[in-house]
């Protein structure tokens, strides 16, 4: 069994997305923890030490509301200031409003690509730079 070098917590309200990604991380030196709710996120953070946190900005795909995602990211960045946070967004432009709201709290914006290998490549690119 390969020794894990990094631990990533990934909050996303779409389990099918995280399940596909989980399969890719199994073959790497990254320990990947997918969660699907704010409650699961809090529990995971209380019981583990993570190097990175990836948060889906739009935690409610039905309303397309980003306020909940921004609040969760802001709360976690305050409580865990050493945790490196990446925002996952379906907005390819990175949305300037989002960047302003979360300035100083995150290390990267990832475009939500439903091809697990592309998502993995994005994450690895950020990890290599940080």
N, C-alpha and C positions, 0 to 999 in steps of 0.2 A: 504494500500500500504506500502510495506517495505521501510524503510529509507535506502538509498544507502550509503555505507561506503567508497567505492573506485570508481574512474572513470578511465576507460581504453579506450584509443584510439588505434584502430587496423588498420594498413594499410596493405592491401592485394589486389593484382590485380585479385583475384578469388572470385567474389561475392557469388557464391554458397557456398563456404567455410565459409565466414563470416555470411551468413544468417543462416546456421545450428548452428553456435556457438551462435548467437544472441538469439536464442530460449532458450538455456540453461541459459544464464545470466539473462534472464527476471525473473527467479524464485529465484534470489540470491540478496545479498546486494551489488552487483557490477553494476555500470552503464557502459554499454558497447556501444562504438561508433565505428562502422565499417566504414571505408572509403576505396575507391578504387583507389585513385590517390594522387600524391604528392600535387596537388593543393587543393584537399579536406582536406588533412592533415594540410596544412598551415592555411587554413581557420578555421578549428576546433581548432587548437592551439591558434589562435589569439582571438577566441571568447569564450574559455572555459579554465578551469584549470583542468588538468588531473594529476592523481597520477602515471599512468603507460602508456607507449607507447610500443606497439608490432608492429614490422616492419617485413614484409616478406622480406627476404634478396634478393630473386630473383624476382624483380618487373617486369621482362620481361621473362615470362616462355618460350617464343618462342626462344630467343637467349641464355638462360641459363647464362646471364651475371649478375654478382653480383655487378659490379661497381656502378650502379645507386642506388641500395639498400644501399651500404656502404656510398655513398655520402649523401643520404638522412639522414641516421642515424647520420653521422658525423655532418652535418649541424644542425640538431635538437638538438643534445647533446650540441653544442656550444651555440645555442640561448636559450635553456631551460635547464640549467645545473642541476636543481633540479628534472627534470623529470626522472623517473626510466625507463630504456629502456630494452626491451627484444627483442632478434633477433629470428625470426622464420625461420628455414631452413629445407629443405628436406634432407640435408646432415646429416646422422645419426652420423657421427664422429665429428661433430662440426667444421670441417676443421680448421687446425692450421693456415692457411693463413688468414682466416676470423678472427680468434681470435686475431691474431697479428695486423691486420688492425684496429680492433675496440677496442683494449685493453683500458680499463679505461673508455669506453663510455657506456658499457652495464652491466646489472646485471645478465643476464642469456641467455642461448641459448635454444630454444625450438625446438624440432623435429616436423616438420609439419606432424601431424597425422590427417587423414581425418575423424576420428571418433570424433565428437564434445565432447563427455564425456571425452575422453583421453586428448584432448587439454585443456579442462576446468581443469582437475586434475593437469596438468603441471603448468598452470597459478596459481592456488591456492597454489600449493607447493612453488612457487617462492614468492608469496605475503606473505605467512606465515613466510618465512625466512627473508624478507626485511621489 
